[in-house]
């Protein structure tokens, strides 16, 4: 059955009225990116959208995805980052780097001053408290390398994330049909 509504029958179609009610209600249908200019123009990201970041190697895709995930969480949404490339410690290093504007290499190479360590600890407590107050979660998930996209999604589905970021989708094991992340 086609979901198209012909203009000649729109006045008699109850689905048309339901569509209008959804369009006019005040429920936010966007997830803000946290980037003011982007959100001003686009409203953020449509719920249930697939957003793909593509660029040359080492051009900052992971850093951008991490910042988007942080911004979305801080705006009051459940977020999960699935990484096929980094372990949990590396991911948290990037989170703390983004939250504190401390170069990632300084964290990774253990070149932190005592005051920077204190700032990171406080930031971690504040970050956790934001989620606890709002009943939201920021999850880092490093699945086994032999887990398919379908298996990963099945494991994540119960948590009802508002946004899931897959870092390095090409490393996900193909489903039985031979397609990765189809």
C-alpha positions in Angstrom: 0.0 0.0 0.0 1.3 3.4 -0.9 1.8 6.0 1.8 1.2 8.8 -0.6 -1.9 10.9 0.1 -3.6 12.4 -3.0 -4.6 16.0 -2.5 -8.1 15.2 -3.7 -8.7 12.9 -0.8 -6.6 14.6 1.8 -9.6 16.1 3.5 -11.1 12.6 4.0 -8.0 10.8 5.2 -7.5 10.4 8.9 -3.8 9.8 8.4 -3.5 13.2 6.9 -4.8 14.7 10.2 -2.4 12.6 12.2 0.5 13.8 10.1 -0.6 17.4 10.6 -0.9 16.9 14.4 2.7 15.5 14.4 4.0 18.4 12.3 2.3 21.0 14.6 3.0 19.5 18.0 5.7 21.0 20.2 7.7 17.8 20.6 11.3 18.3 19.6 12.0 16.0 16.6 15.6 17.0 16.3 18.7 16.2 18.3 20.9 19.3 18.6 24.5 18.9 17.5 25.8 21.4 19.9 27.4 23.4 17.1 25.4 26.7 17.2 25.6 27.6 13.5 24.8 24.1 12.3 21.8 23.9 14.7 20.6 27.4 13.8 20.4 26.4 10.1 19.4 22.7 10.4 17.8 22.4 13.8 20.3 19.6 14.6 19.9 16.0 13.4 16.5 14.4 12.6 15.7 11.6 15.1 16.4 8.2 13.5 18.7 9.6 10.9 21.8 7.9 9.7 24.7 10.4 9.6 27.9 9.4 7.9 31.2 11.3 8.5 33.6 10.7 5.6 36.9 12.3 5.0 40.6 11.5 4.4 42.5 9.4 6.9 43.6 11.3 10.1 41.4 14.3 9.3 39.5 14.4 12.6 36.4 12.2 12.0 36.7 10.5 15.3 37.4 13.8 17.1 34.3 15.3 15.5 32.1 12.3 16.2 33.3 12.4 19.9 32.5 16.1 20.2 29.0 15.5 18.7 28.4 12.6 21.1 29.5 14.8 24.1 27.3 17.7 22.9 24.3 15.5 22.4 24.7 13.9 25.9 25.1 17.3 27.5 21.9 18.4 25.8 20.1 15.6 27.7 20.1 12.6 25.4 21.3 9.0 25.7 24.5 8.4 23.7 26.6 5.4 22.8 29.9 5.3 21.0 30.8 2.0 19.4 34.5 1.8 18.6 36.1 -0.9 16.5 39.4 0.9 16.5 40.1 2.0 20.1 39.9 0.4 23.5 37.9 1.9 26.3 40.9 3.8 27.9 41.7 5.5 24.5 38.1 6.5 24.1 37.9 8.1 27.6 41.2 9.9 26.9 39.5 11.5 23.9 36.4 12.4 26.0 38.5 14.1 28.6 40.6 15.8 26.0 37.4 17.2 24.3 35.8 18.2 27.6 38.8 20.0 28.9 40.6 21.3 25.8 43.7 19.5 26.8 45.6 18.0 23.9 44.9 14.3 23.5 48.6 13.5 23.1 49.3 15.1 26.6 46.8 12.7 28.1 47.9 9.7 26.1 51.6 10.3 26.8 51.0 11.1 30.5 52.3 14.7 30.2 49.7 16.1 32.6 50.4 18.6 35.3 48.9 18.0 38.8 46.3 20.8 38.1 45.3 19.2 34.8 44.7 15.9 36.5 42.5 17.6 39.1 40.5 19.4 36.4 40.0 16.1 34.6 38.8 14.4 37.8 36.3 17.2 38.5 35.1 17.1 34.9 34.5 13.4 35.1 32.5 13.9 38.3 30.5 16.7 36.7 30.0 14.7 33.5 28.6 11.7 35.4 26.4 13.9 37.6 24.8 15.5 34.5 23.7 12.1 33.3 22.6 11.0 36.7 20.4 14.0 37.2 18.8 13.7 33.8 18.6 9.9 33.9 20.8 9.7 30.8 23.8 7.7 29.9 27.0 8.1 27.9 28.3 4.7 27.0 31.5 3.6 25.4 31.1 0.1 23.8 34.1 -1.8 22.5 32.6 -4.9 21.0 34.5 -8.1 20.2 35.9 -8.0 16.7 33.9 -11.1 15.6 30.5 -9.3 16.4 28.5 -8.4 13.4 26.6 -5.1 13.0 23.3 -6.9 13.6 24.6 -8.4 16.8 25.9 -5.1 18.0 22.6 -3.4 17.3 20.7 -6.2 19.1 22.9 -5.7 22.2 22.4 -1.9 22.1 18.7 -1.9 21.4 17.5 -2.4 24.9 19.2 0.8 26.1 17.1 3.0 23.8 19.9 5.3 22.8 19.0 8.6 21.1 22.3 8.6 19.2 24.8 5.8 18.4 28.1 6.6 16.9 30.0 3.8 15.1 33.7 4.6 14.8 35.3 2.8 11.9 32.4 1.0 10.4 34.6 -0.8 7.9 36.1 -2.8 10.7 32.7 -4.4 11.6 32.5 -8.1 10.8 30.2 -8.6 7.8 26.8 -10.2 8.5 26.2 -13.6 7.0 25.1 -12.1 3.7 28.6 -10.6 3.3 27.6 -7.0 4.0 29.1 -5.0 6.9 26.7 -2.5 8.5 24.1 -2.9 5.9 
